[in-house]
Amino acid sequence: MLALEIIPIRLGTGGDEQLVDIGGRYISTKNCVFVRSVVGLLGEKKDAYTPLIDLLAADASCLQIFRLAEVVKYYFKYETAVLGVPRSFTAPEGRNYFRQELRSFVEQLEKFSGQKLTADKLSPAIDLLNKIRSALQYLYEYQARDYANLTWREVFEIVHAGFYLDRAGYLKLLQELIAELKTLPDNKGKIPGLQPRVFLTGSQLSPGDVKLINIVEDLGGKIIGDDFWTGLSSYLDIEIAAPTVDAVADGYLARVPHAALPYLDIGTDSRIKKLKELLQKFRAQAVIDHTLRYCDPYTFKAGETKDILNNEGFPFLEIHTEYASSDIEAIRTRVEAFLELVRTRNDVAGGI
């Protein structure tokens, strides 16, 4: 999109019950609350961005997102462009399918923008996004340090700011922030070891969906990382070998796949492998798995993820929720007991 001078805005908010209710008028209430919330957002058209949309682009990694694109095109008359995604990232047929889908997607964007995609246009766009990815990875690594002057929550919000900002301006702000952080002394007001180091995984946490974050932090937990697609995962392991459409397709296929895509061999599941790498990298002491109601792929995979991480020595808590406020106290009780277990475990191991 950047190479074709299309302004990309990543829409989608969480935590708003009213938007979920509005979306439920147009799409089944058996869809996840995020999808219903986005339908409500696009239908309501009261925020700053939705009235300005000329094209709604979506990918079919999650079939509910594919359905979302159909619904908003039918009811709200948005022009849509949907990128098909193979169910297998590893099979040659999947690779060929995705290359063809991306070519078709690019052709639709070219027609929409009135421009032709060339290597000269694609190369600087790839370079810009690579620099943004590197900067965000640095911030994630920085916030996980002892005595850091930045928290995970602040980095998470910085990631979300990039959903809306001009990408070149966003990179400039990231670089300025990193330069400033490198000049600051350690934050000695923080005492390492007193707060359980919690890693978040599972369904996405969208901008505005702060229920679980607030509870963990209010109870004294220190969130030190995530592998959400609204967080770190979107910026990991993308290497594009050349400024061509096929190379872009291959680069995205080679990354860790979205959990909504089927992967039956748990022993070689790259998602689990990457999760374990991140837990070690960020020195996590516990894992909280956040799944949204009716987000079936993540819900079904939570059990096997728990078994694997328990065997690796990580305490694991499943939180299954939606955007309603009615379960806040129930979640608080479970998280409080979980964090106490982690503290006790750290005491026994000499972690404090």
VENSUL-V811670 format. One record per pair of residues at least 6 apart in sequence whose ideal C-beta (glycine too) atoms are under 7 Angstrom apart, sorted by the first residue. I is the first residue (numbers start at 1). J is the second residue. D is the distance in whole Angstrom. If there is no record, write none. Layout:
i=I j=J d=D
i=I j=J d=D
This chain:
i=1 j=8 d=5
i=1 j=109 d=7
i=2 j=8 d=7
i=2 j=125 d=4
i=2 j=128 d=7
i=2 j=167 d=6
i=3 j=117 d=6
i=3 j=121 d=4
i=3 j=122 d=5
i=3 j=125 d=4
i=4 j=109 d=6
i=4 j=110 d=7
i=4 j=113 d=4
i=4 j=115 d=5
i=4 j=117 d=6
i=5 j=113 d=6
i=5 j=115 d=6
i=6 j=109 d=7
i=6 j=113 d=5
i=9 j=49 d=5
i=9 j=163 d=7
i=9 j=164 d=6
i=10 j=163 d=4
i=11 j=38 d=7
i=11 j=41 d=7
i=11 j=49 d=6
i=12 j=34 d=7
i=12 j=38 d=5
i=12 j=206 d=5
i=13 j=37 d=6
i=13 j=41 d=6
i=13 j=206 d=6
i=13 j=207 d=5
i=13 j=208 d=4
i=14 j=34 d=6
i=14 j=37 d=6
i=14 j=205 d=7
i=14 j=206 d=3
i=14 j=207 d=7
i=14 j=208 d=5
i=14 j=209 d=3
i=14 j=323 d=6
i=15 j=208 d=4
i=15 j=209 d=4
i=15 j=210 d=6
i=15 j=211 d=6
i=15 j=323 d=5
i=16 j=37 d=6
i=16 j=208 d=6
i=16 j=323 d=6
i=17 j=323 d=5
i=17 j=324 d=6
i=19 j=37 d=4
i=19 j=40 d=3
i=19 j=41 d=5
i=19 j=44 d=7
i=20 j=33 d=5
i=20 j=36 d=5
i=20 j=37 d=5
i=20 j=40 d=6
i=20 j=323 d=5
i=22 j=40 d=3
i=22 j=43 d=6
i=22 j=44 d=6
i=23 j=36 d=3
i=23 j=37 d=6
i=23 j=38 d=7
i=23 j=39 d=4
i=23 j=40 d=4
i=23 j=43 d=7
i=24 j=36 d=5
i=26 j=39 d=5
i=26 j=43 d=6
i=26 j=71 d=5
i=26 j=75 d=5
i=27 j=35 d=7
i=27 j=36 d=6
i=27 j=39 d=5
i=27 j=67 d=7
i=27 j=68 d=7
i=27 j=71 d=5
i=30 j=294 d=6
i=31 j=64 d=5
i=31 j=67 d=7
i=31 j=294 d=6
i=32 j=64 d=6
i=32 j=292 d=5
i=32 j=293 d=7
i=32 j=294 d=4
i=32 j=295 d=4
i=33 j=292 d=6
i=33 j=293 d=6
i=33 j=322 d=4
i=33 j=323 d=5
i=34 j=204 d=7
i=34 j=206 d=6
i=34 j=292 d=6
i=35 j=64 d=5
i=35 j=65 d=7
i=35 j=68 d=5
i=37 j=323 d=7
i=38 j=68 d=6
i=39 j=68 d=6
i=39 j=71 d=6
i=39 j=72 d=6
i=41 j=47 d=6
i=41 j=50 d=6
i=42 j=50 d=6
i=42 j=72 d=5
i=42 j=76 d=6
i=42 j=78 d=7
i=43 j=75 d=7
i=43 j=76 d=6
i=45 j=51 d=5
i=53 j=78 d=6
i=54 j=79 d=7
i=55 j=79 d=5
i=55 j=81 d=6
i=55 j=112 d=6
i=56 j=69 d=7
i=56 j=72 d=6
i=56 j=78 d=5
i=56 j=79 d=7
i=56 j=80 d=5
i=57 j=81 d=5
i=58 j=65 d=5
i=58 j=68 d=7
i=58 j=69 d=4
i=58 j=80 d=7
i=58 j=82 d=5
i=59 j=65 d=7
i=59 j=83 d=4
i=59 j=85 d=6
i=60 j=66 d=4
i=60 j=82 d=6
i=60 j=83 d=7
i=60 j=84 d=5
i=60 j=85 d=5
i=61 j=85 d=5
i=61 j=258 d=4
i=61 j=260 d=5
i=61 j=261 d=6
i=62 j=260 d=4
i=66 j=82 d=6
i=69 j=80 d=5
i=69 j=82 d=5
i=72 j=78 d=5
i=73 j=80 d=5
i=81 j=105 d=6
i=81 j=108 d=5
i=81 j=109 d=7
i=83 j=101 d=6
i=83 j=102 d=7
i=83 j=105 d=5
i=84 j=101 d=4
i=85 j=98 d=7
i=86 j=94 d=3
i=86 j=97 d=5
i=86 j=98 d=5
i=87 j=261 d=6
i=87 j=262 d=6
i=88 j=94 d=4
i=89 j=253 d=5
i=89 j=257 d=5
i=89 j=261 d=7
i=95 j=253 d=6
i=98 j=249 d=5
i=98 j=253 d=6
i=99 j=246 d=5
i=99 j=249 d=5
i=102 j=245 d=6
i=102 j=248 d=7
i=102 j=249 d=4
i=103 j=245 d=6
i=106 j=117 d=6
i=106 j=245 d=6
i=110 j=116 d=6
i=110 j=117 d=6
i=119 j=243 d=4
i=119 j=244 d=7
i=122 j=243 d=4
i=123 j=243 d=4
i=126 j=240 d=5
i=126 j=243 d=6
i=128 j=167 d=6
i=128 j=168 d=6
i=128 j=171 d=6
i=131 j=171 d=6
i=132 j=162 d=7
i=132 j=167 d=7
i=132 j=170 d=7
i=132 j=171 d=5
i=132 j=174 d=7
i=133 j=235 d=4
i=133 j=238 d=7
i=135 j=171 d=7
i=135 j=174 d=4
i=135 j=175 d=6
i=135 j=178 d=6
i=136 j=159 d=6
i=136 j=235 d=5
i=137 j=235 d=6
i=138 j=178 d=6
i=139 j=150 d=7
i=139 j=155 d=5
i=139 j=158 d=7
i=140 j=155 d=6
i=140 j=225 d=7
i=140 j=232 d=5
i=142 j=148 d=6
i=142 j=150 d=6
i=142 j=181 d=6
i=143 j=150 d=5
i=143 j=151 d=6
i=143 j=152 d=5
i=143 j=155 d=5
i=144 j=224 d=5
i=144 j=225 d=6
i=144 j=282 d=4
i=144 j=283 d=7
i=146 j=192 d=4
i=147 j=186 d=4
i=147 j=187 d=5
i=147 j=188 d=6
i=147 j=190 d=6
i=148 j=187 d=6
i=149 j=181 d=6
i=149 j=184 d=5
i=149 j=187 d=5
i=150 j=181 d=7
i=152 j=223 d=4
i=152 j=224 d=6
i=152 j=225 d=7
i=153 j=213 d=6
i=153 j=223 d=7
i=156 j=231 d=6
i=159 j=231 d=6
i=160 j=207 d=4
i=162 j=170 d=5
i=193 j=351 d=6
i=193 j=352 d=5
i=194 j=352 d=7
i=195 j=220 d=6
i=195 j=221 d=6
i=195 j=222 d=4
i=196 j=221 d=5
i=196 j=222 d=7
i=196 j=285 d=5
i=196 j=286 d=6
i=196 j=339 d=5
i=196 j=342 d=4
i=196 j=343 d=6
i=196 j=346 d=7
i=197 j=222 d=6
i=197 j=224 d=5
i=197 j=283 d=6
i=197 j=284 d=5
i=197 j=285 d=4
i=198 j=216 d=6
i=198 j=221 d=5
i=198 j=222 d=7
i=198 j=223 d=5
i=198 j=224 d=7
i=198 j=286 d=5
i=198 j=288 d=6
i=199 j=224 d=6
i=199 j=225 d=5
i=199 j=226 d=7
i=199 j=278 d=7
i=199 j=279 d=6
i=199 j=282 d=6
i=199 j=284 d=4
i=199 j=287 d=5
i=200 j=223 d=6
i=200 j=226 d=4
i=200 j=228 d=7
i=200 j=288 d=6
i=200 j=290 d=6
i=201 j=226 d=7
i=201 j=227 d=5
i=201 j=275 d=6
i=201 j=287 d=6
i=201 j=289 d=5
i=202 j=289 d=4
i=202 j=290 d=4
i=202 j=291 d=5
i=202 j=298 d=5
i=202 j=302 d=7
i=203 j=290 d=6
i=203 j=291 d=5
i=203 j=292 d=4
i=203 j=295 d=4
i=203 j=298 d=5
i=204 j=228 d=5
i=204 j=229 d=5
i=204 j=230 d=4
i=205 j=228 d=6
i=205 j=230 d=6
i=205 j=290 d=7
i=206 j=230 d=6
i=209 j=323 d=7
i=211 j=321 d=7
i=211 j=328 d=6
i=212 j=290 d=6
i=212 j=319 d=6
i=212 j=331 d=7
i=213 j=223 d=7
i=215 j=331 d=6
i=215 j=332 d=5
i=215 j=335 d=5
i=216 j=223 d=6
i=216 j=288 d=7
i=216 j=335 d=6
i=217 j=223 d=7
i=219 j=335 d=6
i=219 j=336 d=5
i=219 j=339 d=5
i=220 j=339 d=7
i=221 j=339 d=5
i=224 j=282 d=5
i=224 j=284 d=6
i=225 j=232 d=7
i=225 j=278 d=6
i=225 j=282 d=4
i=225 j=284 d=6
i=226 j=232 d=6
i=227 j=233 d=5
i=227 j=275 d=6
i=227 j=278 d=6
i=229 j=258 d=6
i=233 j=256 d=7
i=236 j=255 d=7
i=236 j=256 d=7
i=237 j=255 d=4
i=237 j=256 d=6
i=238 j=251 d=5
i=238 j=252 d=7
i=238 j=255 d=5
i=239 j=251 d=6
i=239 j=254 d=7
i=240 j=247 d=5
i=240 j=248 d=6
i=240 j=251 d=4
i=241 j=247 d=5
i=256 j=270 d=5
i=256 j=271 d=5
i=256 j=274 d=5
i=257 j=263 d=7
i=257 j=270 d=7
i=257 j=271 d=6
i=259 j=271 d=6
i=259 j=297 d=5
i=259 j=298 d=5
i=259 j=301 d=6
i=260 j=297 d=4
i=263 j=269 d=5
i=263 j=271 d=7
i=266 j=272 d=7
i=266 j=304 d=6
i=272 j=305 d=7
i=272 j=308 d=6
i=276 j=312 d=6
i=279 j=287 d=7
i=279 j=314 d=6
i=284 j=314 d=7
i=285 j=342 d=6
i=285 j=346 d=6
i=286 j=314 d=6
i=286 j=315 d=4
i=286 j=342 d=5
i=287 j=309 d=6
i=287 j=314 d=5
i=287 j=316 d=5
i=288 j=317 d=5
i=288 j=319 d=6
i=289 j=302 d=5
i=289 j=305 d=6
i=289 j=306 d=7
i=289 j=316 d=7
i=289 j=317 d=7
i=289 j=318 d=5
i=289 j=319 d=7
i=290 j=319 d=5
i=291 j=298 d=5
i=291 j=299 d=5
i=291 j=302 d=6
i=291 j=320 d=5
i=292 j=321 d=7
i=292 j=322 d=6
i=293 j=320 d=6
i=293 j=321 d=7
i=293 j=322 d=4
i=299 j=320 d=7
i=302 j=318 d=5
i=306 j=316 d=4
i=306 j=318 d=7
i=309 j=316 d=5
i=310 j=316 d=6
i=315 j=338 d=7
i=315 j=341 d=6
i=315 j=342 d=6
i=315 j=345 d=7
i=317 j=334 d=7
i=317 j=338 d=4
i=319 j=331 d=6
i=321 j=327 d=6
i=321 j=331 d=6
i=346 j=352 d=6
